């Protein structure tokens, strides 16, 4: 079976790029032939970069390249603004062209909020209409889409969780990063943007130290170009103005996967105080490295933590302080959360299991008619 992905792809720094890389690698281990038609900048085995983010002819470029490889299924990794102007409207003609030549189309919707904004809803309705199957990551997203498109359209929607790697934490990570080995690390990591609410952790850090004095705060991340530069500068000012700034470490610059993995391995607790989230690649990485997690109560975080038991959810700043201090102070609690995370990855969301669920969808879309003769299938 040959699957043609349309997606951003590493070394482009993007959560969707990383997701596609791990999913396609897992599918290849199951003997699926995978091609990736990507944005300019993508690179790798059977990766063909041919369009840029706001190309007016994006759909034609992607389709023209894709059709050369005669895929059995086209799988689009959808995120708003990845596919042309107006939030990525060019994804629609791309899907239509594929279906006009008889190629089934699967679309993974990486962002579906509990309350769908109007501009998102316009595109999501068209994507669902023009897909043969749609994949979402969280159960709550099904209700969001039901409110948007009704029950009949939901028959083509499947829920498959965001995958997580099966990895071993990097030993001596604190030493590699130049962090004090005898201190416990509170980590906030990811792209700097207002929805992440990272300032909350900087603000409460002095209170955390009252409860657990032997802690440091590591802030690791960056912005894309000049996007959210004012928010980033605000975070930097808060760090500089903090009465405990001597206990705060800022890790800046590029975070390739090996560096990202080292930073996560150094963490004793990861804090995700998001104001809004659809699903989180960072959360999946935390689970992979069995890091105890403290999160807000956004719907996506709540669903994952209730299923995994890998962290503590907080309603307000006092609960964040209390929960972080508890994990740092209580080794048994930290070990319990880590054990739960590891079990959840192995039994539910490993990329191997996620790939099997994708393969089931592909097979249902490409089932050949029954034949009584001898059939030999080759890869």
C-alpha positions as a Markdown table, in Angstrom:
| # | Residue | x | y | z |
|---|---|---|---|---|
| 1 | Unk | 0.0 | 0.0 | 0.0 |
| 2 | Unk | 1.2 | 3.5 | -0.9 |
| 3 | Unk | 0.2 | 6.5 | 1.2 |
| 4 | Unk | 0.8 | 10.1 | 0.0 |
| 5 | Unk | 1.1 | 12.5 | 2.9 |
| 6 | Unk | 0.7 | 16.3 | 2.4 |
| 7 | Unk | 2.3 | 18.0 | 5.4 |
| 8 | Unk | 5.0 | 20.2 | 6.7 |
| 9 | Unk | 8.1 | 18.1 | 7.5 |
| 10 | Unk | 11.4 | 18.4 | 9.4 |
| 11 | Unk | 13.8 | 20.1 | 9.5 |
| 12 | Unk | 11.0 | 22.7 | 9.4 |
| 13 | Unk | 10.3 | 23.5 | 13.1 |
| 14 | Unk | 6.7 | 22.7 | 13.5 |
| 15 | Unk | 4.7 | 20.3 | 15.7 |
| 16 | Unk | 2.8 | 19.0 | 12.6 |
| 17 | Unk | 6.2 | 18.3 | 10.9 |
| 18 | Unk | 7.4 | 16.3 | 13.9 |
| 19 | Unk | 4.0 | 14.5 | 14.1 |
| 20 | Unk | 4.2 | 13.5 | 10.5 |
| 21 | Unk | 7.8 | 12.3 | 10.8 |
| 22 | Unk | 7.0 | 9.9 | 13.7 |
| 23 | Unk | 3.8 | 8.7 | 12.1 |
| 24 | Unk | 5.4 | 7.9 | 8.7 |
| 25 | Unk | 8.3 | 6.2 | 10.4 |
| 26 | Unk | 5.9 | 4.0 | 12.3 |
| 27 | Unk | 3.9 | 3.2 | 9.2 |
| 28 | Unk | 7.1 | 2.2 | 7.3 |
| 29 | Unk | 7.9 | -0.3 | 10.0 |
| 30 | Unk | 4.6 | -1.9 | 9.1 |
| 31 | Unk | 5.6 | -2.1 | 5.4 |
| 32 | Unk | 3.6 | 0.9 | 4.2 |
| 33 | Unk | 5.2 | 2.8 | 1.3 |
| 34 | Unk | 5.0 | 6.5 | 2.3 |
| 35 | Unk | 5.7 | 9.6 | 0.2 |
| 36 | Unk | 5.5 | 13.1 | 1.7 |
| 37 | Unk | 4.7 | 16.1 | -0.4 |
| 38 | Unk | 5.8 | 19.0 | 1.8 |
| 39 | Unk | 6.4 | 22.7 | 2.1 |
| 40 | Unk | 9.7 | 24.1 | 0.9 |
| 41 | Unk | 12.3 | 23.3 | 3.5 |
| 42 | Unk | 11.1 | 19.7 | 4.2 |
| 43 | Unk | 13.8 | 17.0 | 3.7 |
| 44 | Unk | 14.2 | 13.3 | 4.1 |
| 45 | Unk | 13.5 | 9.9 | 2.7 |
| 46 | Unk | 10.8 | 10.1 | 0.0 |
| 47 | Unk | 10.1 | 13.7 | 1.0 |
| 48 | Unk | 9.4 | 16.1 | -1.9 |
| 49 | Unk | 9.1 | 19.8 | -1.1 |
| 50 | Unk | 7.2 | 21.6 | -3.8 |
| 51 | Unk | 5.1 | 24.4 | -2.4 |
| 52 | Unk | 5.3 | 27.3 | 0.1 |
| 53 | Unk | 2.9 | 28.4 | 2.7 |
| 54 | Unk | 1.1 | 31.2 | 0.8 |
| 55 | Unk | 1.5 | 30.1 | -2.8 |
| 56 | Unk | -1.5 | 31.0 | -4.9 |
| 57 | Unk | -1.2 | 27.8 | -6.8 |
| 58 | Unk | -0.4 | 25.6 | -3.8 |
| 59 | Unk | -3.2 | 23.1 | -4.5 |
| 60 | Unk | -2.0 | 22.6 | -8.1 |
| 61 | Unk | 1.6 | 22.2 | -7.1 |
| 62 | Unk | 0.9 | 19.7 | -4.4 |
| 63 | Unk | -1.5 | 17.7 | -6.6 |
| 64 | Unk | 0.8 | 17.7 | -9.6 |
| 65 | Unk | 3.6 | 16.3 | -7.5 |
| 66 | Unk | 1.4 | 13.8 | -5.6 |
| 67 | Unk | -0.2 | 12.2 | -8.7 |
| 68 | Unk | 3.2 | 11.2 | -10.0 |
| 69 | Unk | 3.5 | 8.6 | -7.2 |
| 70 | Unk | 0.0 | 7.0 | -7.8 |
| 71 | Unk | -0.9 | 6.8 | -4.1 |
| 72 | Unk | -3.7 | 4.5 | -2.9 |
| 73 | Unk | -4.7 | 7.1 | -0.3 |
| 74 | Unk | -3.8 | 10.8 | 0.2 |
| 75 | Unk | -3.5 | 11.8 | 3.8 |
| 76 | Unk | -3.5 | 15.5 | 4.6 |
| 77 | Unk | -2.2 | 16.7 | 8.0 |
| 78 | Unk | -4.3 | 19.8 | 8.5 |
| 79 | Unk | -3.5 | 22.9 | 10.5 |
| 80 | Unk | -4.8 | 26.3 | 9.9 |
| 81 | Unk | -2.6 | 28.6 | 7.8 |
| 82 | Unk | -0.4 | 25.7 | 6.5 |
| 83 | Unk | -2.1 | 25.6 | 3.1 |
| 84 | Unk | -2.4 | 29.0 | 1.6 |
| 85 | Unk | -3.9 | 32.3 | 2.4 |
| 86 | Unk | -7.1 | 32.9 | 4.4 |
| 87 | Unk | -6.3 | 30.3 | 7.1 |
| 88 | Unk | -5.2 | 27.8 | 4.5 |
| 89 | Unk | -8.1 | 27.6 | 2.1 |
| 90 | Unk | -6.0 | 26.0 | -0.7 |
| 91 | Unk | -6.4 | 22.6 | 1.1 |
| 92 | Unk | -9.9 | 22.4 | -0.3 |
| 93 | Unk | -9.2 | 22.4 | -4.0 |
| 94 | Unk | -6.3 | 20.0 | -3.3 |
| 95 | Unk | -8.7 | 17.5 | -1.8 |
| 96 | Unk | -11.2 | 17.9 | -4.6 |
| 97 | Unk | -8.6 | 17.3 | -7.3 |
| 98 | Unk | -7.5 | 14.1 | -5.5 |
| 99 | Unk | -11.1 | 12.8 | -5.3 |
| 100 | Unk | -11.9 | 13.7 | -8.9 |
| 101 | Unk | -9.2 | 11.2 | -10.0 |
| 102 | Unk | -10.5 | 8.5 | -7.6 |
| 103 | Unk | -7.9 | 8.8 | -4.8 |
| 104 | Unk | -9.5 | 8.6 | -1.3 |
| 105 | Unk | -8.6 | 11.5 | 1.0 |
| 106 | Unk | -8.0 | 11.3 | 4.7 |
| 107 | Unk | -7.6 | 14.5 | 6.7 |
| 108 | Unk | -6.2 | 14.7 | 10.3 |
| 109 | Unk | -7.6 | 17.8 | 12.0 |
| 110 | Unk | -4.9 | 18.9 | 14.4 |
| 111 | Unk | -6.8 | 21.9 | 15.8 |
| 112 | Unk | -10.5 | 21.6 | 16.8 |
| 113 | Unk | -11.3 | 23.8 | 19.8 |
| 114 | Unk | -14.3 | 23.2 | 22.1 |
| 115 | Unk | -15.8 | 26.4 | 20.8 |
| 116 | Unk | -15.0 | 26.5 | 17.1 |
| 117 | Unk | -14.3 | 30.1 | 15.8 |
| 118 | Unk | -16.4 | 31.1 | 12.7 |
| 119 | Unk | -13.4 | 31.2 | 10.4 |
| 120 | Unk | -12.2 | 27.8 | 11.5 |
| 121 | Unk | -15.8 | 26.4 | 11.1 |
| 122 | Unk | -16.1 | 27.5 | 7.5 |
| 123 | Unk | -12.9 | 25.6 | 6.6 |
| 124 | Unk | -13.6 | 22.6 | 8.8 |
| 125 | Unk | -17.1 | 22.1 | 7.2 |
| 126 | Unk | -15.5 | 22.0 | 3.7 |
| 127 | Unk | -12.7 | 19.7 | 4.8 |
| 128 | Unk | -15.1 | 17.2 | 6.3 |
| 129 | Unk | -17.4 | 17.4 | 3.3 |
| 130 | Unk | -14.5 | 16.7 | 0.9 |
| 131 | Unk | -12.8 | 13.9 | 2.9 |
| 132 | Unk | -13.4 | 10.2 | 2.8 |
| 133 | Unk | -12.3 | 9.9 | 6.4 |
| 134 | Unk | -11.4 | 12.4 | 9.1 |
| 135 | Unk | -9.2 | 11.9 | 12.1 |
| 136 | Unk | -9.3 | 13.8 | 15.3 |
| 137 | Unk | -7.2 | 13.3 | 18.5 |
| 138 | Unk | -9.5 | 13.9 | 21.4 |
| 139 | Unk | -13.0 | 12.7 | 22.2 |
| 140 | Unk | -14.3 | 16.2 | 23.1 |
| 141 | Unk | -13.5 | 17.3 | 19.5 |
| 142 | Unk | -16.2 | 14.9 | 18.2 |
| 143 | Unk | -18.9 | 16.9 | 20.1 |
| 144 | Unk | -17.4 | 20.2 | 18.7 |
| 145 | Unk | -17.7 | 18.8 | 15.2 |
| 146 | Unk | -21.2 | 17.5 | 15.9 |
| 147 | Unk | -22.3 | 21.0 | 16.8 |
| 148 | Unk | -20.7 | 22.2 | 13.5 |
| 149 | Unk | -21.8 | 19.6 | 10.9 |
| 150 | Unk | -24.4 | 17.3 | 12.5 |
| 151 | Unk | -24.5 | 13.6 | 13.2 |
| 152 | Unk | -24.5 | 12.3 | 9.6 |
| 153 | Unk | -21.1 | 13.9 | 8.8 |
| 154 | Unk | -19.6 | 12.4 | 11.9 |
| 155 | Unk | -19.9 | 8.9 | 10.5 |
| 156 | Unk | -16.7 | 9.5 | 8.7 |
| 157 | Unk | -14.8 | 10.8 | 11.8 |
| 158 | Unk | -12.4 | 8.6 | 13.8 |
| 159 | Unk | -10.6 | 9.4 | 17.0 |
| 160 | Unk | -7.0 | 8.4 | 17.1 |
| 161 | Unk | -4.8 | 9.8 | 19.9 |
| 162 | Unk | -1.6 | 11.9 | 19.3 |
| 163 | Unk | 1.2 | 9.4 | 19.2 |
| 164 | Unk | 4.1 | 9.3 | 21.6 |
| 165 | Unk | 7.6 | 7.8 | 21.3 |
| 166 | Unk | 8.9 | 4.9 | 23.3 |
| 167 | Unk | 12.2 | 6.3 | 24.5 |
| 168 | Unk | 14.7 | 6.2 | 27.4 |
| 169 | Unk | 15.5 | 9.5 | 29.1 |
| 170 | Unk | 19.0 | 10.8 | 28.4 |
| 171 | Unk | 21.3 | 10.2 | 31.4 |
| 172 | Unk | 23.2 | 13.1 | 32.9 |
| 173 | Unk | 20.9 | 15.6 | 31.1 |
| 174 | Unk | 21.4 | 18.2 | 33.8 |
| 175 | Unk | 25.2 | 18.0 | 33.5 |
| 176 | Unk | 25.0 | 18.1 | 29.7 |
| 177 | Unk | 23.0 | 21.4 | 29.9 |
| 178 | Unk | 25.1 | 22.9 | 32.5 |
| 179 | Unk | 22.4 | 22.9 | 35.2 |
| 180 | Unk | 23.1 | 22.3 | 38.8 |
| 181 | Unk | 22.8 | 18.5 | 39.4 |
| 182 | Unk | 21.6 | 18.8 | 43.0 |
| 183 | Unk | 18.6 | 21.0 | 42.1 |
| 184 | Unk | 15.2 | 19.8 | 40.9 |
| 185 | Unk | 14.1 | 21.3 | 37.6 |
| 186 | Unk | 10.7 | 22.9 | 36.9 |
| 187 | Unk | 10.4 | 23.1 | 33.2 |
| 188 | Unk | 8.3 | 25.2 | 30.8 |
| 189 | Unk | 9.0 | 24.6 | 27.2 |
| 190 | Unk | 7.7 | 25.3 | 23.7 |
| 191 | Unk | 7.0 | 28.2 | 21.4 |
| 192 | Unk | 6.3 | 31.5 | 23.2 |
| 193 | Unk | 2.8 | 32.6 | 22.6 |
| 194 | Unk | 0.1 | 34.1 | 24.8 |
| 195 | Unk | -2.1 | 31.0 | 24.9 |
| 196 | Unk | 0.7 | 29.1 | 26.6 |
| 197 | Unk | 0.4 | 31.3 | 29.8 |
| 198 | Unk | 4.1 | 30.7 | 30.7 |
| 199 | Unk | 4.1 | 33.9 | 32.7 |
| 200 | Unk | 2.1 | 32.2 | 35.4 |
| 201 | Unk | 4.9 | 29.9 | 36.3 |
| 202 | Unk | 7.5 | 32.8 | 36.4 |
| 203 | Unk | 5.1 | 34.8 | 38.7 |
| 204 | Unk | 4.5 | 31.9 | 41.2 |
| 205 | Unk | 8.1 | 30.7 | 41.2 |
| 206 | Unk | 9.0 | 32.6 | 44.4 |
| 207 | Unk | 6.0 | 30.9 | 46.1 |
| 208 | Unk | 7.2 | 27.5 | 44.9 |
| 209 | Unk | 10.6 | 28.1 | 46.4 |
| 210 | Unk | 9.0 | 28.7 | 49.8 |
| 211 | Unk | 7.6 | 25.2 | 49.7 |
| 212 | Unk | 10.6 | 23.6 | 48.0 |
| 213 | Unk | 13.8 | 25.7 | 48.2 |
| 214 | Unk | 16.0 | 23.4 | 46.2 |
| 215 | Unk | 14.4 | 24.0 | 42.9 |
| 216 | Unk | 15.3 | 25.9 | 39.7 |
| 217 | Unk | 13.1 | 27.1 | 36.9 |
| 218 | Unk | 14.1 | 26.3 | 33.3 |
| 219 | Unk | 12.4 | 28.3 | 30.5 |
| 220 | Unk | 13.1 | 26.8 | 27.1 |
| 221 | Unk | 11.7 | 28.1 | 23.8 |
| 222 | Unk | 11.6 | 30.6 | 21.1 |
| 223 | Unk | 9.2 | 32.5 | 18.7 |
| 224 | Unk | 8.7 | 31.9 | 15.0 |
| 225 | Unk | 10.3 | 34.9 | 13.3 |
| 226 | Unk | 8.7 | 38.0 | 14.9 |
| 227 | Unk | 5.4 | 36.3 | 15.8 |
| 228 | Unk | 4.4 | 37.1 | 19.4 |
| 229 | Unk | 7.6 | 39.1 | 19.9 |
| 230 | Unk | 5.9 | 41.3 | 22.4 |
| 231 | Unk | 4.8 | 38.3 | 24.5 |
| 232 | Unk | 8.3 | 36.9 | 24.4 |
| 233 | Unk | 9.8 | 40.3 | 25.6 |
| 234 | Unk | 7.2 | 40.4 | 28.4 |
| 235 | Unk | 8.4 | 37.0 | 29.6 |
| 236 | Unk | 12.0 | 38.1 | 29.5 |
| 237 | Unk | 11.2 | 41.2 | 31.5 |
| 238 | Unk | 9.4 | 39.1 | 34.1 |
| 239 | Unk | 12.4 | 36.9 | 34.4 |
| 240 | Unk | 14.7 | 39.9 | 34.8 |
| 241 | Unk | 12.4 | 41.5 | 37.3 |
| 242 | Unk | 11.9 | 38.3 | 39.4 |
| 243 | Unk | 13.2 | 38.4 | 42.9 |
| 244 | Unk | 14.4 | 34.8 | 42.2 |
| 245 | Unk | 16.0 | 35.5 | 38.8 |
| 246 | Unk | 19.2 | 33.9 | 40.0 |
| 247 | Unk | 17.3 | 30.6 | 40.1 |
| 248 | Unk | 15.9 | 30.9 | 36.6 |
| 249 | Unk | 17.7 | 29.5 | 33.6 |
| 250 | Unk | 16.7 | 30.5 | 30.0 |
| 251 | Unk | 17.5 | 28.2 | 27.2 |
| 252 | Unk | 17.3 | 30.0 | 23.8 |
| 253 | Unk | 18.0 | 29.2 | 20.2 |
| 254 | Unk | 17.2 | 26.2 | 18.0 |
| 255 | Unk | 15.9 | 23.1 | 19.8 |
| 256 | Unk | 16.5 | 20.2 | 17.4 |
| 257 | Unk | 15.1 | 16.9 | 18.6 |
| 258 | Unk | 18.2 | 15.7 | 20.5 |
| 259 | Unk | 18.5 | 19.0 | 22.4 |
| 260 | Unk | 14.7 | 19.0 | 23.1 |
| 261 | Unk | 15.0 | 15.5 | 24.4 |
| 262 | Unk | 17.9 | 16.4 | 26.7 |
| 263 | Unk | 16.0 | 19.3 | 28.1 |
| 264 | Unk | 12.9 | 17.1 | 28.8 |
| 265 | Unk | 15.1 | 14.5 | 30.4 |
| 266 | Unk | 16.5 | 17.1 | 32.8 |
| 267 | Unk | 13.0 | 18.0 | 34.1 |
| 268 | Unk | 11.6 | 16.8 | 37.4 |
| 269 | Unk | 8.2 | 18.3 | 36.6 |
| 270 | Unk | 6.9 | 20.0 | 33.4 |
| 271 | Unk | 4.3 | 22.7 | 33.7 |
| 272 | Unk | 1.7 | 23.3 | 30.9 |
| 273 | Unk | -0.4 | 26.2 | 32.2 |
| 274 | Unk | -2.2 | 26.7 | 28.8 |
| 275 | Unk | -5.2 | 29.0 | 28.5 |
| 276 | Unk | -6.4 | 27.2 | 25.4 |
| 277 | Unk | -5.3 | 24.1 | 23.6 |
| 278 | Unk | -6.6 | 21.6 | 21.1 |
| 279 | Unk | -4.0 | 18.9 | 21.6 |
| 280 | Unk | -0.4 | 19.2 | 22.6 |
| 281 | Unk | 2.7 | 17.7 | 21.0 |
| 282 | Unk | 4.6 | 18.9 | 24.1 |
| 283 | Unk | 2.3 | 16.8 | 26.3 |
| 284 | Unk | 2.9 | 13.8 | 24.1 |
| 285 | Unk | 6.7 | 14.2 | 24.5 |
| 286 | Unk | 6.3 | 14.6 | 28.3 |
| 287 | Unk | 4.4 | 11.3 | 28.4 |
| 288 | Unk | 7.1 | 9.7 | 26.3 |
| 289 | Unk | 9.8 | 10.7 | 28.7 |
| 290 | Unk | 7.6 | 9.8 | 31.7 |
| 291 | Unk | 7.9 | 13.3 | 33.1 |
| 292 | Unk | 5.4 | 14.3 | 35.9 |
| 293 | Unk | 3.1 | 17.0 | 34.5 |
| 294 | Unk | 1.2 | 19.9 | 36.0 |
| 295 | Unk | -1.4 | 21.4 | 33.7 |
| 296 | Unk | -4.4 | 23.7 | 33.5 |
| 297 | Unk | -7.9 | 22.3 | 33.1 |
| 298 | Unk | -8.3 | 22.9 | 29.4 |
| 299 | Unk | -10.5 | 20.2 | 27.9 |
| 300 | Unk | -7.6 | 18.6 | 25.9 |
| 301 | Unk | -5.3 | 18.4 | 29.0 |
| 302 | Unk | -8.1 | 17.1 | 31.1 |
| 303 | Unk | -9.0 | 14.2 | 28.8 |
| 304 | Unk | -5.4 | 13.1 | 28.5 |
| 305 | Unk | -4.5 | 13.3 | 32.2 |
| 306 | Unk | -7.8 | 11.5 | 33.2 |
| 307 | Unk | -6.9 | 8.7 | 30.9 |
| 308 | Unk | -3.2 | 8.5 | 31.6 |
| 309 | Unk | -3.0 | 9.5 | 35.3 |
| 310 | Unk | 0.4 | 11.1 | 34.5 |
| 311 | Unk | -0.1 | 14.5 | 36.1 |
| 312 | Unk | -2.1 | 17.0 | 38.2 |
| 313 | Unk | -4.6 | 19.5 | 36.9 |
| 314 | Unk | -5.0 | 23.0 | 38.4 |
| 315 | Unk | -7.7 | 25.5 | 38.5 |
| 316 | Unk | -5.8 | 28.5 | 39.9 |
| 317 | Unk | -2.4 | 29.8 | 40.9 |
| 318 | Unk | -2.5 | 28.4 | 44.4 |
| 319 | Unk | -3.2 | 24.9 | 43.1 |
| 320 | Unk | -0.3 | 25.2 | 40.6 |
| 321 | Unk | 2.0 | 26.1 | 43.5 |
| 322 | Unk | 0.7 | 23.3 | 45.7 |
| 323 | Unk | 0.9 | 20.7 | 42.9 |
| 324 | Unk | 4.4 | 21.6 | 41.8 |
| 325 | Unk | 5.7 | 21.6 | 45.4 |
| 326 | Unk | 4.0 | 18.2 | 46.0 |
| 327 | Unk | 5.7 | 16.6 | 43.0 |
| 328 | Unk | 9.1 | 18.0 | 43.9 |
| 329 | Unk | 8.8 | 17.0 | 47.6 |
| 330 | Unk | 7.1 | 13.6 | 47.3 |
| 331 | Unk | 9.3 | 11.2 | 45.4 |
| 332 | Unk | 6.7 | 8.5 | 45.6 |
| 333 | Unk | 4.1 | 10.7 | 44.0 |
| 334 | Unk | 6.5 | 11.7 | 41.2 |
| 335 | Unk | 7.3 | 8.0 | 40.6 |
| 336 | Unk | 3.6 | 7.2 | 40.5 |
| 337 | Unk | 3.0 | 9.8 | 37.8 |
| 338 | Unk | 6.0 | 8.7 | 35.8 |
| 339 | Unk | 4.9 | 5.1 | 36.0 |
| 340 | Unk | 1.4 | 6.0 | 34.8 |
| 341 | Unk | 2.8 | 8.0 | 31.9 |
| 342 | Unk | 5.1 | 5.1 | 30.8 |
| 343 | Unk | 2.2 | 2.6 | 31.0 |
| 344 | Unk | -0.1 | 4.9 | 29.0 |
| 345 | Unk | 2.5 | 5.3 | 26.2 |
| 346 | Unk | 3.2 | 1.6 | 26.0 |
| 347 | Unk | -0.4 | 0.4 | 26.1 |
| 348 | Unk | -2.4 | 3.2 | 24.4 |
| 349 | Unk | -0.5 | 5.9 | 22.5 |
| 350 | Unk | 2.8 | 4.5 | 21.2 |
| 351 | Unk | 3.4 | 5.4 | 17.6 |
| 352 | Unk | 3.2 | 1.7 | 16.7 |
| 353 | Unk | -0.3 | 1.4 | 18.1 |
| 354 | Unk | -1.3 | 4.7 | 16.5 |
| 355 | Unk | 0.1 | 3.5 | 13.1 |
| 356 | Unk | -2.0 | 0.4 | 13.4 |
| 357 | Unk | -5.2 | 2.4 | 13.8 |
| 358 | Unk | -4.2 | 4.5 | 10.7 |
| 359 | Unk | -3.5 | 1.4 | 8.7 |
| 360 | Unk | -7.0 | 0.1 | 9.6 |
| 361 | Unk | -8.5 | 3.2 | 8.1 |
| 362 | Unk | -6.4 | 3.0 | 4.9 |
| 363 | Unk | -7.3 | -0.7 | 4.4 |
| 364 | Unk | -11.1 | 0.1 | 4.7 |
| 365 | Unk | -10.7 | 2.8 | 2.0 |
| 366 | Unk | -8.8 | 0.5 | -0.4 |
| 367 | Unk | -10.5 | -2.9 | 0.1 |
| 368 | Unk | -10.5 | -4.6 | -3.4 |
| 369 | Unk | -13.5 | -6.5 | -4.6 |
| 370 | Unk | -13.5 | -10.2 | -3.6 |
| 371 | Unk | -11.7 | -12.4 | -6.1 |
| 372 | Unk | -11.8 | -16.2 | -6.2 |
| 373 | Unk | -8.5 | -16.6 | -8.1 |
| 374 | Unk | -5.0 | -16.8 | -6.6 |
| 375 | Unk | -3.9 | -13.3 | -5.5 |
| 376 | Unk | -0.3 | -12.3 | -4.7 |
| 377 | Unk | 0.2 | -9.0 | -3.0 |
| 378 | Unk | 3.6 | -7.3 | -3.3 |
| 379 | Unk | 5.0 | -4.3 | -1.5 |
